[in-house]
Amino acid sequence: MAHDNSKRMTPASLSSLYGRIIHNENQRLKICFCSDMDKSVLLNNFEKRGWSQVTADDDWNFYWAGTQTCRNIFSVDSGYRMHDNQLINHFPNHYELSRKDLLVKNIKRYRKDLERDGSPLAEKVNDGGMHGVKYLYLDFIPVTFVLPADYNMFVEEYRKNTQSTWIMKPTGKSQGAGIFLINKLSKLKRWSREAKTPFHPAIGKESYVISRYIDNPLLIGGKKFDLRLYVLVTSFRPLKAYLFKLGFCRFCTVKYDTSVTELDNMYVHLTNVSVQKTGGEYNNLHGGKWSVQNLKLFLEGTKGKKVTEKLFGGINWLIVHSLKAVQPVMASDRHCFECYGYDIIIDNNLKAWLVEVNASPSLTSTTVNDRILKYKLIDNILNVVLPPEGIPDVRWNKIPNAENLGNFELLIDEELASQTQDDNLLNNLTGKQRVNNRWK
């Protein structure tokens, strides 16, 4: 694959590898795609559109790339410049959102910036409990520290409540790899010695995030679950983001148990399919998954419609503000779009917590319904990111027709919001009603 070889290539060969589009008006309708992933949900969608598959060293219009390939293409050393008729599926520094340590850092900075500016969004309250002062509107990530750098701050927080449980995750890994729970400081110190990774800020070892464990998750059938939601971003400046309505819940296969004896049982605590499918209780028919629509119906029936609407409004809120948190640092190249996999946990107070964001959510299908869902996801992504003519073109304003949204719903479009504000201002000045045709 292209990204395996490109690590060893010179800037000159890299520029050659990724080809350049020859702008020939007679050939504009011939769309060529390249993919680092041999997934049927991708290839079937591309071929359905009559696109031709090419290799990375040919001329291409659309590249579904791995994250490393994308970093190579946008590397300053590559000397590569993308053409107006080329699109790629990652932003150059997507890791500002998808790396666990950087996500936390960016959200903390975002809250402090709003606080410094006197924004009402940064209002704080004292909950009177063990957590003390917290943000009223932006409290959507658990208390988190980056180790080894924040070790002393973590210890200070831990000692406020020594009965609490914390979850450790390596910053650069996914699919549940390297995760474990601790409820004693001695366990963390013992692990540090055994891993030969002393928690000393001066030592540049692999970093981890340690977060207060959500030990009161909402349970259904006695089991813990999380939400996997797909969020499509077509621009960061102005911010344009869409939520895929066909997300799903991922259930643990073993009933939830907070006892110390089950602290190391990942089938109880981790919802990752890659973890759960290795267990004896895994069901291959439904894959331990449940649609978001079914979750909504269940909650409306058991908790009430009003609180259910508040919960899902809160989920939209945390997605938008997590994106706003990385907006200042994200390289918003017009050739890029990205579909993020958001992992969200709901606690038994019906409060949503952002766990992490994935830049390359799995396109592997574990069930028939899974395959149908992911095929629709890719089809809908293409309909949103491509102009109405279906030809990649970065000069397009990235405002899709409403009928092209499919199962996506608009979360935020700062350009449209600005246009609406301008229209309202003009209406007030002229006394005339202007019609906004941008969605027609």
C-alpha positions as CSV (number, residue, x, y, z in Angstrom):
1,M,0.0,0.0,0.0
2,A,1.1,3.6,-0.6
3,H,1.5,4.6,3.0
4,D,3.7,1.6,3.8
5,N,6.3,2.5,1.1
6,S,6.1,6.3,1.4
7,K,7.8,6.4,4.7
8,R,11.1,5.6,3.0
9,M,10.7,7.8,0.0
10,T,12.5,11.0,-0.9
11,P,10.6,14.2,-1.5
12,A,11.1,13.9,-5.2
13,S,9.8,10.3,-5.4
14,L,6.9,11.2,-3.1
15,S,5.8,14.0,-5.4
16,S,5.9,11.5,-8.3
17,L,4.1,8.8,-6.2
18,Y,1.0,10.9,-5.6
19,G,0.6,11.9,-9.3
20,R,-0.9,15.1,-10.6
21,I,-4.2,15.7,-12.4
22,I,-3.8,16.9,-16.0
23,H,-6.6,19.4,-16.3
24,N,-8.2,18.3,-19.6
25,E,-11.8,19.5,-20.1
26,N,-12.5,16.6,-22.4
27,Q,-11.7,14.1,-19.7
28,R,-13.3,15.8,-16.7
29,L,-16.0,13.2,-16.3
30,K,-13.6,10.4,-15.8
31,I,-13.1,10.2,-12.0
32,C,-10.2,8.1,-10.7
33,F,-10.0,7.0,-7.2
34,C,-7.3,5.5,-5.0
35,S,-7.8,3.6,-1.7
36,D,-5.4,2.4,0.9
37,M,-8.1,0.1,2.2
38,D,-9.5,-2.9,0.5
39,K,-13.0,-2.6,1.9
40,S,-16.1,-3.6,-0.1
41,V,-18.2,-0.8,1.5
42,L,-15.6,1.6,-0.1
43,L,-14.9,0.0,-3.4
44,N,-18.6,-0.8,-4.2
45,N,-19.6,2.8,-3.6
46,F,-16.8,4.1,-5.8
47,E,-17.5,1.7,-8.6
48,K,-21.2,2.3,-8.4
49,R,-20.5,5.9,-9.5
50,G,-18.5,4.6,-12.5
51,W,-15.2,5.7,-11.0
52,S,-12.0,4.0,-12.1
53,Q,-9.5,2.6,-9.6
54,V,-5.9,3.6,-10.0
55,T,-2.8,3.2,-7.9
56,A,-1.2,5.8,-5.8
57,D,1.4,6.7,-8.5
58,D,-1.3,7.4,-11.1
59,D,-3.4,10.5,-11.5
60,W,-6.3,10.4,-9.0
61,N,-9.2,12.7,-8.1
62,F,-10.4,11.0,-4.9
63,Y,-8.1,9.3,-2.3
64,W,-9.5,7.3,0.6
65,A,-6.2,7.3,2.4
66,G,-4.7,6.0,5.6
67,T,-3.7,8.6,8.1
68,Q,0.0,8.1,7.4
69,T,-0.4,8.5,3.7
70,C,-2.3,11.8,4.3
71,R,0.5,13.1,6.6
72,N,3.0,12.2,3.9
73,I,1.1,14.0,1.2
74,F,0.8,17.2,3.3
75,S,4.4,17.0,4.6
76,V,6.4,20.1,3.8
77,D,9.2,17.8,2.6
78,S,7.1,16.2,0.0
79,G,6.8,19.3,-2.2
80,Y,3.4,18.0,-3.3
81,R,0.6,20.4,-4.3
82,M,-2.9,19.1,-4.7
83,H,-5.0,20.1,-7.8
84,D,-8.4,21.7,-7.6
85,N,-10.0,18.4,-8.7
86,Q,-8.6,16.3,-5.9
87,L,-10.1,15.4,-2.5
88,I,-8.7,13.3,0.4
89,N,-10.4,11.9,3.4
90,H,-8.3,13.4,6.3
91,F,-7.2,16.8,7.4
92,P,-3.4,17.2,7.7
93,N,-3.4,17.4,11.5
94,H,-6.5,15.3,12.3
95,Y,-4.6,14.0,15.4
96,E,-5.4,17.3,17.3
97,L,-8.9,15.8,17.7
98,S,-8.2,12.1,17.6
99,R,-5.2,11.7,19.8
100,K,-6.4,11.3,23.4
101,D,-3.9,13.7,25.0
102,L,-4.3,16.4,22.3
103,L,-8.1,16.3,22.5
104,V,-7.9,16.9,26.3
105,K,-5.3,19.6,25.9
106,N,-7.4,21.4,23.2
107,I,-10.6,21.2,25.2
108,K,-8.9,22.5,28.3
109,R,-7.4,25.4,26.3
110,Y,-10.8,26.2,24.7
111,R,-12.5,26.4,28.1
112,K,-9.8,28.7,29.5
113,D,-9.9,30.9,26.4
114,L,-13.7,31.3,26.8
115,E,-13.2,32.0,30.5
116,R,-10.6,34.6,29.8
117,D,-12.9,36.3,27.3
118,G,-15.7,36.4,29.8
119,S,-18.0,34.1,27.7
120,P,-21.1,32.8,29.5
121,L,-20.3,29.4,28.0
122,A,-17.4,29.2,30.6
123,E,-19.6,29.6,33.6
124,K,-18.6,27.5,36.6
125,V,-20.7,26.0,39.5
126,N,-19.8,24.2,42.7
127,D,-21.6,20.9,42.7
128,G,-21.1,20.5,46.4
129,G,-19.7,17.0,46.0
130,M,-16.3,15.4,45.6
131,H,-15.8,17.1,42.2
132,G,-16.0,20.6,43.5
133,V,-16.1,23.4,41.0
134,K,-17.0,22.4,37.4
135,Y,-18.0,24.0,34.1
136,L,-21.8,24.3,33.8
137,Y,-22.0,24.0,30.0
138,L,-18.6,22.5,29.0
139,D,-18.3,19.7,31.5
140,F,-18.4,16.9,28.9
141,I,-15.1,15.1,29.4
142,P,-14.2,13.3,32.6
143,V,-11.3,14.7,34.7
144,T,-8.3,13.7,32.7
145,F,-4.5,14.0,33.0
146,V,-1.7,13.2,30.6
147,L,1.0,11.0,32.1
148,P,3.9,11.3,32.8
149,A,3.7,15.1,32.4
150,D,0.7,15.6,34.7
151,Y,1.6,12.9,37.3
152,N,1.8,15.3,40.3
153,M,-1.5,16.9,39.4
154,F,-3.1,13.5,39.1
155,V,-1.9,12.4,42.5
156,E,-3.3,15.6,44.0
157,E,-6.7,14.9,42.4
158,Y,-6.6,11.3,43.3
159,R,-6.0,12.0,47.0
160,K,-9.2,14.1,47.1
161,N,-11.1,10.8,46.8
162,T,-9.1,7.7,47.2
163,Q,-12.1,5.5,46.6
164,S,-12.4,6.6,43.0
165,T,-11.5,4.4,40.0
166,W,-9.4,5.7,37.1
167,I,-8.9,4.3,33.5
168,M,-5.5,4.4,31.8
169,K,-5.2,4.6,28.0
170,P,-2.1,4.9,25.8
171,T,-2.5,8.1,23.7
172,G,-1.7,6.6,20.3
173,K,-3.5,3.3,20.4
174,S,-7.0,2.2,19.5
175,Q,-9.5,-0.8,19.7
176,G,-9.0,-1.1,23.5
177,A,-5.2,-1.9,23.3
178,G,-3.2,-1.2,26.5
179,I,-6.2,0.0,28.6
180,F,-6.5,-0.9,32.2
181,L,-8.3,0.3,35.4
182,I,-6.8,1.3,38.7
183,N,-8.3,2.1,42.1
184,K,-5.1,2.4,44.1
185,L,-2.0,4.6,43.5
186,S,0.2,1.6,44.4
187,K,-1.1,-0.2,41.4
188,L,-0.1,2.6,39.1
189,K,3.4,2.8,40.7
190,R,3.8,-1.0,40.4
191,W,2.7,-0.9,36.7
192,S,5.2,2.0,36.1
193,R,8.0,-0.1,37.5
194,E,7.1,-3.3,35.6
195,A,6.6,-1.4,32.4
196,K,10.0,0.4,33.0
197,T,8.2,3.7,32.3
198,P,8.9,5.9,35.3
199,F,6.4,8.7,35.6
200,H,8.9,11.5,35.4
201,P,8.1,14.5,33.2
202,A,11.7,14.7,31.9
203,I,11.6,11.2,30.4
204,G,10.1,11.1,27.0
205,K,8.4,7.7,27.2
206,E,5.0,6.8,25.6
207,S,2.4,9.0,27.1
208,Y,-0.9,7.9,28.6
209,V,-4.1,9.6,29.6
210,I,-5.7,8.8,32.9
211,S,-9.3,9.7,33.3
212,R,-11.8,9.4,36.1
213,Y,-13.7,6.3,35.3
214,I,-17.5,6.8,34.7
215,D,-18.5,4.2,37.3
216,N,-22.2,4.9,37.1
217,P,-22.9,4.2,33.4
218,L,-26.5,3.8,32.2
219,L,-27.2,0.1,32.0
220,I,-29.6,-1.7,29.7
221,G,-30.2,-5.4,30.6
222,G,-27.6,-4.9,33.3
223,K,-24.9,-4.3,30.7
224,K,-22.7,-1.3,30.0
225,F,-22.7,0.3,26.5
226,D,-21.4,3.3,24.6
227,L,-22.5,5.1,21.5
228,R,-20.6,5.2,18.3
229,L,-21.6,8.2,16.3
230,Y,-20.3,9.3,12.9
231,V,-19.5,13.0,12.4
232,L,-18.6,14.4,9.0
233,V,-16.5,17.6,8.9
234,T,-16.1,19.2,5.5
235,S,-14.5,22.4,6.8
236,F,-13.1,23.7,10.0
237,R,-13.0,27.4,9.0
238,P,-15.8,28.0,8.6
239,L,-16.9,25.0,10.6
240,K,-19.2,22.7,8.7
241,A,-20.2,19.5,10.4
242,Y,-22.9,16.8,10.0
243,L,-24.1,14.0,12.2
244,F,-25.0,10.6,10.8
245,K,-28.4,9.6,12.2
246,L,-27.7,5.8,12.0
247,G,-25.2,5.5,14.8
248,F,-25.3,2.5,17.2
249,C,-24.8,1.3,20.7
250,R,-22.0,-1.2,21.5
251,F,-22.7,-3.5,24.4
252,C,-20.5,-5.4,26.8
253,T,-21.1,-9.1,26.8
254,V,-20.9,-9.5,30.6
255,K,-23.1,-7.7,33.1
256,Y,-21.7,-4.7,34.7
257,D,-20.0,-5.2,38.1
258,T,-18.1,-2.6,40.1
259,S,-16.5,-5.0,42.5
260,V,-12.7,-5.0,42.8
261,T,-12.5,-8.6,41.6
262,E,-13.9,-7.6,38.2
263,L,-11.6,-4.5,37.8
264,D,-9.4,-6.4,35.3
265,N,-12.3,-8.0,33.4
266,M,-12.4,-6.0,30.2
267,Y,-15.6,-7.8,29.0
268,V,-17.3,-5.9,31.8
269,H,-15.8,-2.5,31.3
270,L,-14.7,-2.0,27.6
271,T,-17.3,-1.8,24.9
272,N,-14.9,-2.1,22.0
273,V,-16.1,-4.7,19.5
274,S,-12.4,-5.8,19.0
275,V,-12.4,-6.7,22.7
276,Q,-15.9,-8.1,23.1
277,K,-15.8,-10.4,20.1
278,T,-13.0,-12.4,21.6
279,G,-15.2,-13.4,24.6
280,G,-17.4,-16.5,24.9
281,E,-20.6,-14.5,25.2
282,Y,-20.3,-12.6,22.0
283,N,-23.3,-12.9,19.6
284,N,-22.3,-13.0,15.9
285,L,-25.9,-12.3,14.7
286,H,-26.4,-8.8,16.3
287,G,-22.7,-8.2,17.3
288,G,-23.7,-6.7,20.6
289,K,-25.0,-3.6,18.7
290,W,-28.3,-1.7,18.9
291,S,-29.4,1.2,16.8
292,V,-29.5,4.7,18.1
293,Q,-33.2,4.8,17.0
294,N,-33.9,1.8,19.3
295,L,-32.1,3.5,22.2
296,K,-34.2,6.6,21.7
297,L,-37.4,4.6,21.7
298,F,-36.3,2.7,24.8
299,L,-35.4,5.9,26.7
300,E,-38.5,7.7,25.7
301,G,-40.5,4.7,27.0
302,T,-38.6,4.3,30.3
303,K,-37.4,7.8,31.1
304,G,-39.7,10.1,29.2
305,K,-39.5,12.1,25.9
306,K,-38.4,15.4,27.5
307,V,-35.2,14.0,29.2
308,T,-34.4,11.9,26.1
309,E,-34.5,15.0,23.9
310,K,-32.3,16.8,26.5
311,L,-29.8,14.0,26.4
312,F,-29.5,13.9,22.6
313,G,-29.4,17.7,22.5
314,G,-26.4,17.5,25.0
315,I,-24.7,15.0,22.7
316,N,-25.0,17.4,19.7
317,W,-23.7,20.2,22.0
318,L,-20.6,18.3,23.1
319,I,-19.8,17.3,19.5
320,V,-20.0,20.9,18.2
321,H,-17.8,22.2,21.1
322,S,-15.2,19.5,20.8
323,L,-14.9,20.6,17.1
324,K,-14.7,24.3,18.1
325,A,-12.0,23.4,20.6
326,V,-9.7,22.2,17.8
327,Q,-10.8,24.7,15.2
328,P,-8.0,27.2,15.9
329,V,-5.2,24.6,15.5
330,M,-6.7,22.5,12.7
331,A,-5.3,23.0,9.2
332,S,-8.5,23.5,7.2
333,D,-7.3,22.5,3.7
334,R,-10.1,22.8,1.1
335,H,-9.0,19.4,-0.4
336,C,-10.0,17.7,2.8
337,F,-13.0,16.2,4.6
338,E,-13.1,13.7,7.5
339,C,-15.5,11.3,9.0
340,Y,-14.8,10.9,12.8
341,G,-16.0,8.1,15.0
342,Y,-17.2,9.7,18.3
343,D,-17.4,7.4,21.3
344,I,-19.8,8.6,24.0
345,I,-20.9,7.1,27.3
346,I,-24.2,8.0,29.0
347,D,-24.3,7.8,32.8
348,N,-27.3,6.9,34.9
349,N,-28.2,10.6,35.3
350,L,-28.6,10.7,31.5
351,K,-25.5,12.9,31.1
352,A,-23.4,12.3,28.0
353,W,-19.6,12.1,28.3
354,L,-17.1,12.2,25.4
355,V,-14.7,9.3,25.7
356,E,-12.6,9.7,22.5
357,V,-12.7,10.5,18.8
358,N,-11.4,8.2,16.1
359,A,-10.0,9.6,12.8
360,S,-10.3,6.2,11.1
361,P,-13.4,4.5,12.4
362,S,-13.6,0.8,11.5
363,L,-15.2,0.0,8.1
364,T,-15.1,-3.7,8.9
365,S,-18.6,-5.2,9.0
366,T,-19.3,-7.7,11.8
367,T,-23.0,-8.3,10.9
368,V,-25.3,-7.9,7.9
369,N,-26.9,-4.8,9.4
370,D,-23.4,-3.4,10.1
371,R,-22.5,-3.8,6.4
372,I,-25.7,-2.1,5.3
373,L,-25.1,0.8,7.7
374,K,-21.5,1.3,6.6
375,Y,-22.4,1.2,2.9
376,K,-25.0,3.9,3.5
377,L,-22.4,5.9,5.5
378,I,-19.9,6.0,2.7
379,D,-22.6,6.7,0.1
380,N,-23.9,9.6,2.1
381,I,-20.4,10.9,2.8
382,L,-19.7,11.1,-1.0
383,N,-23.1,12.8,-1.6
384,V,-22.2,15.5,0.9
385,V,-18.5,16.2,0.1
386,L,-19.0,16.2,-3.7
387,P,-20.5,19.1,-5.7
388,P,-23.9,18.4,-7.3
389,E,-22.1,17.4,-10.5
390,G,-20.3,14.6,-8.6
391,I,-16.9,15.8,-9.7
392,P,-14.4,16.8,-6.9
393,D,-13.8,20.5,-7.0
394,V,-12.3,22.6,-4.1
395,R,-13.8,25.8,-5.6
396,W,-17.3,24.6,-4.6
397,N,-18.7,26.4,-1.5
398,K,-19.3,23.0,0.3
399,I,-23.0,23.8,0.9
400,P,-24.8,20.6,-0.3
401,N,-28.4,20.5,-1.4
402,A,-30.8,19.3,1.3
403,E,-31.7,16.2,-0.7
404,N,-28.0,15.1,-0.8
405,L,-27.7,14.9,3.0
406,G,-29.3,11.4,3.1
407,N,-29.0,10.2,6.7
408,F,-26.8,13.1,7.7
409,E,-28.2,16.1,9.6
410,L,-26.5,19.5,9.8
411,L,-24.9,20.1,13.2
412,I,-23.3,23.4,12.4
413,D,-22.5,25.5,9.3
414,E,-20.9,28.8,10.3
415,E,-21.1,30.1,6.8
416,L,-24.9,29.5,6.6
417,A,-25.3,31.0,10.1
418,S,-23.4,34.1,9.0
419,Q,-25.6,34.3,5.9
420,T,-28.8,34.1,8.0
421,Q,-27.5,36.8,10.4
422,D,-26.7,39.0,7.4
423,D,-30.2,38.4,5.9
424,N,-31.9,39.2,9.2
425,L,-29.9,42.4,9.6
426,L,-30.8,43.4,6.0
427,N,-34.5,42.5,6.7
428,N,-34.4,44.8,9.7
429,L,-32.8,47.6,7.8
430,T,-35.0,47.4,4.7
431,G,-38.2,46.0,6.1
432,K,-38.2,43.5,3.3
433,Q,-38.1,39.7,3.5
434,R,-35.2,38.1,1.6
435,V,-35.4,34.5,0.5
436,N,-32.4,32.4,1.3
437,N,-32.0,30.0,-1.7
438,R,-28.7,28.4,-0.6
439,W,-30.4,25.2,0.3
440,K,-32.6,25.0,-2.8
